[in-house]
Amino acid sequence: MGKMVRAVLFAVVALFSTAVFAQKVPCAMPENLTEIEGVYQIGTCGDLYKFAEMVNGGETGINGMLTADIVVNVGVLTSDGTLSGTNFTQWTPIGTLPTPYAGTFDGAGHVISGLYFSDEDADVVGLFGCISNGAVQNVGVVDSYIRGARTVGGVVGTNMNGTVSNVYNTGAVSGYGYVGGVVGENAGNVRVVYNAGAVSGVVHIGGVVGENAGDVRMVYNTGAVSGDRYVGGVVGENMEGTVENAYYNTDSYTGSAV
C-alpha cells in the first residue's frame, strides 16, 4: 500500500472518529415518572416525552425538573445552523391551547438538545407549545430545529400569562408568523433570556419574541433574523407591552430592536 493511500485512509478514519452523525436517540417512555416532593424527575428523553404526555393529557399543573442534560436527536443542525436531515424523532410540544402548561418546569441549568419539530401547518410550537400561569426556567435548547406556522418559539410558542426566565435557545426557529427565538407570542413575563439561533418567517418575527403584549426585560439576541413585516432584532412587534434592557447584534440583524 502506497504512502499516499495510507495517508488518505488514516485521514478518513480520523474524520469518522470525530464527526457527529445525525441520528435518532432511543426514547423509551417509562410507565411512570419518579416524583420527589411534588416534582417529577426528568433525566432521559423518554422521561421528557412522558412529561409532555401527562401535561397534554390534562395534568397541566404538574411540576418537573431536569436531573441531567437531555438528548432527543443527535446532529440535527449542521455547523452553519442549517437542518442536517429529516430522519429524526419528532418532538411533541408540552402544553396546547386547550391544555396550557400551568406548573413550574425547572431545567436546573441543564440543556435539552436535538429537538426536531417540522410541520408548516402547526400552530403553538416550541419545547413548550403553550403556558398559562406556569413557569419555564433555567434551561437551554440547543442543536434543535423548530418549524411551524404561527406562534412558534425555540422555548415557548405562546406565553399567555406565565413566566419564562433564565433560558436560552441556539437552535433554528421558523414559521409564517409570530415567531421568536425564545417565545413566539408573549403576554406574560420574559426575563433574563437570550437567543443565538437563526429566526425566520414572514410577519411578526423577533430575535427573542415575535409579538409582545407583556413584559420583556434583560434579553439579547445574537442570531440572524429575517422576515417581511414587523421584524425586530429583539421583538418583532410590541403591542403596548414593556421592553427594557434589550440588546441585539447589529452584525446579525441590521434593522431595529423592535
N, C-alpha and C positions, 0 to 999 in steps of 0.2 A: 504493500500500500504506500503510495507516494506521500511525501510530507504535506503537500497542499491538500490532498484528500483528507488526511488525518486532521489537519487544522480545521477544515470545514466541518468535519464530523464533531470534533470537540466543541466548536462554536455552537453547533445545533443543539448538542446535549446541554451545554451551559444555558442556552436560551430557554429550552424546555424546562430546565430545573428551576428557573427563577420566574417564569411567566405566570401570571394569574389568569386561569382559563374561566370563561363564562360557564357556569354550571348551576344546576339546582342543588339545594341542600335538603336532605330528608327531613321533613317536618311532621313527625308522628305526634298527633294531637293526643294528649293524655285524657283519661276519663274524667279526672278531677284535678284542679289546681290546689297546691298547698296554701292554706290560709293561716297567717300568723297575726293575731291581734287585729283582725278585721281587714287585713291587707293580703291580697293574693300575690304570691311569689312567682315571678316570671323569669325563667332562666334559660329557656330554649325557644326556638322558633315555633315549635309545637305549642308551647305554653302561650305564646303571643296570639296564635290563631285561636286557641281555646278561649282566651280572654275576649277576643273580638266576637266569638260566637255567643258567649254569655251575655255581653252587652247588647248585641244586636238581637238577641232573643228576648230582651226585656229587662235584664238585670242592669239597668242603666246607672245605678248609684254605687256600684261596687268600686273598691279601690284596688290599685295594682302598683307593684314596684318591681323594677328590673333588678335582678340579682347578678346579672352578667351581661356582657355585650351579646347582642342577638344578630345572627347571620341568617337571612332568609334565602338569598341567592348570592353567588359569587361572581364578580366581574360583570355587573350589569352595565356599567359605563366604561368606555374606553378612556385612555389617558387624556384625551381632549374634551371629555364630558359628553360624548355622544353615545347613543344606545349601541351596545355591542352585539345584540341579537334579540330574539323573541322567545326562545325556548326556556322560559323561566316560570317558576311557580307564581301565580297571580295572587296579589295581596287582596285582602278583604278589609276595607276601612272600618275602623272602630267607631260606631255611632252613626245613625242615619237621621234624616229629618223626622221620621215618625218616632224614632227611639234615640234621641241625642244623649251623648255621654254626660253624666252628671256627678261622677265621682272624682277622685283625685288619682291621677296617674303620675307616679314619680319615677323618672329614669335613673335617679341616684347617680348621675354622672356617667352612665353607660351610653353606648351608641347602638342604633339599630341600622344594619346595613343590608343592602340588596333588596329593598322593597321594589316590586315591579307591579304597576297597575297601568293598563293601556286599554281605554275604552272611550273613544271620542264622543260617545253619546251619553256618558255617565256624568251626573252632577254630584256635588258634595263628596269630594275625593281628597284623600291625604292619608297619612298614618292614621289620623282620626278624620272621619268624614264630617261629623257634626258634634259640637259640645255645647251644653247649655247648663249654666250654673256649675260647671265642672272645672277642673284644673289639669293642665298638662305642663309638666315642669321637669327641668334637669335632664334633658335627653337630646341627643344628636341623631340626625338622619343622614346617612352617608351612602355613597355608591348606589343611588336609587333613581328610579325613573317613574314619575307620576304624570300620567296624561289622562285628562278627562274633558268635559265640555265646559261646565260653569261651576264656580266656587271650588277651585282647585288649589290646594296648598301643599307644600312639602311636609308640613307637620299637621296642620288642621285645615280642612276645606272651609267650614263655616263655624265661626265662633259667635254664638248667639249672645250670650252674656256671661261667658266664663273667663278664665284667666290662662294665658299662655305665657310662661316665663322661663328664663334661663334655658332656652332651647336654640338649636341651630339646624340649618339644612345646607348640605353641599351637593345634593342631587339635582337632576334636571326636572323641571316642573313646566308643564304646558297644558293649554286648553284654549277654548274660544274666549271666554270672558270671566272676570272676577278671579284672576289667577295671581297668586303671590308666592314668593319663595318660601315663606313660613306659613302665612294664613291667606286664604283666598278672599274671604269676606269676613270682616270683623265688626261686631257690635259690642264687644266686651273689652277686656284689657290684654294688651300685648306689651310685655316688659322684658328688657334685657335679652334681646334675641338678635341673631344675625343670619344672613343668607350669603352663601358663596357659590351657589349653583346657578345655572342658566335658567331664566324665566322667560317664557314666550307665549304669545297669544294674539288676540285681536283687540279687545276692548277691556278696560279696567285691569291693566297689567302692572304690577308693582314688584320691585325687588324684594320687599318684605311682606307687604299687604296689598292685595288687589284693590279692594274698596274698603274704606274705613268710616264707620259711624260711631266708633268707640274711642278708646284711649290707647294711643301708641307712644311709648316713651323708651328712650335709651336703646335704640336699634340701629343697625347698619347693614349695608349690602355691598358686596364686592363682586357679585355675579353679573353677567351680561343680562340686559333686559331689552326685550323687543316687543312691539305691538303697533297698532294703528291709531287708536284713540284712547285718551285718558291713560297715559303711560307715565310712570314715575320711577325714579331711581330707588325710592323707598316705598311710596304709596301711589297706586295708580290714580285713584280719585278719593279725596277726603270729603265726606258728606257731613259737614258740620261736626266732625269729631275733633279730637285733640292729637296733634303730632308734635312731640318735643324731643330734643336731643336725638335727632335722626340724621344719619350720615350715609353717603354712598360714594363709591369710587367713580370719579368722572372719566376715568380711562375705560371703564366698562360700559358706562351709560352717559352720553353727553347731554341729555336733557336736564330737566329739573328734578328736584327731590319728590315733588308731588305734582 
